Amino acid sequence: MTKSEKDFEELMQKLEEITTKLETDKLNLDESVKLFEEGMQISKECNEKLEDAEKRITMLIRTNDEIKEENFVPEG
Amino acid sequence: MCQKIGTKVIAYGSIQVYEKDGVYQLYCKSMKEDGIGDLYTAYEELKRKLSLEGLFDEKHKKKIPFMPKVIGVLTSNTGAVIRDIINISTRRNPNVYIRLFPVPVQGEGAGVKIAEAIEFMNEQKLADVLIIGRGGGSLEDLWPFNEEIVARAIYDSEIPIISAVGHETDFTIADFVADLRAPTPSAAAELAVTNIEDLKYTINLYKNRLKMALHKKTEVMRLRFEKCMNAGCYKDPYKMINDYYILIDRRLKSLENSVVQKLKDSKIRGAKAITKLDTLSPLKTLTRGYSIVQSEGRVISRVKDLKKGDIVDLHFSDGSAKAEIK
């Protein structure tokens, strides 16, 4: 698993934790605002990660232990 | 229905006994050629063997990553399978990254090629999840996915593998070993690719929940604050000062009143004293013809206090004069 997609799952988990904490824990205003800001920041990061990726459809071509990657468009 | 003698067939029907002759008769309702009889036996044997070895055990199944960055697909580069996978994947995530490694999916040697491809993808770490599959077909067509070499390659793969072989009803050995079995290649794409819209919706839900939670907290605090602010001291902060002003005014007034009263009292007392003084005053007596004799500032009230030659002051009502005692 590459790093960034693990990050995304971790971020989503963190978002869930923070949201539940803000909803259920007895916190003072400062703590609440801090959690809120953290949560909003993470949700922003998640959205950015989703937009960040670039569409790529490729085909690997292997010749003599060398590997080439070409764009692939399916027939039909 | 005409079958050549020696053809293996699968017949479906009922058996009845003709008791008189002890003859069994098969009333065949349908019949199909069973060219795959041997393959089927091989399939069952391999399945049993690998199952006993534990290759199908749940504990070996790897989790399919939540957001795979690269989706590796091992299938033919022609035909509907790769097209379906690309269509479904891009529909769910327009920014998906699919890496197709073309492999033959039927015929002699296909199994070896598939196994090699799995190993290669692993060695080079070319994907975060692998979909291996092909479209529907006969048991012979699907055979590479029933080969031991493929089963072992799937088992040894570090990259989680989704198998998508044939139709929903086709079960291959690959399906049993794979970390996840998809009923069709399209379904495999759905399992591998997270729907971005769903994710965005989920993220949005979290955002709304965060907003609601904070709003609820601040609302409670706002109510508490308002309750405090409704207290008189905050609502009309000048009231207290004004109250003091009124008090000061009142005190001042009463002070003034008492001073005036005291003044009045004093005047009355003074007038009384004056009247009293007036009645006691020697001046009145003086006007009646008496006079006061003083010598060296002292009032002389007896004659024995005087001697000859003393100069005395005589005080009358309208003035004084000096006299010598003889």
Interface residues (C-beta under 8 A of the other chain):
Chain A: M1 T2 S4 E5 K6 F8 E9 M12 L15 E16 I18 T19 L22 E23 L27 L29 S32 V33 F36 G39 M40 S43 C46 N47 L50 E51 D52 A53 E54 K55 R56 I57 T58 M59 L60 R62 I67 E69 F72 P74 E75 G76
Chain B: P65 F66 M67 P68 K69 V70 N77 T78 I82 R83 I86 T90 N93 P94 N95 V96 Y97 I98 R99 L100 F101 P102 F120 Q124 L126 D128 I196 L199 K200 T202 I203 N204 Y206 K207 R209 L210 K211 M212 A213 L214 K217 T218 M221
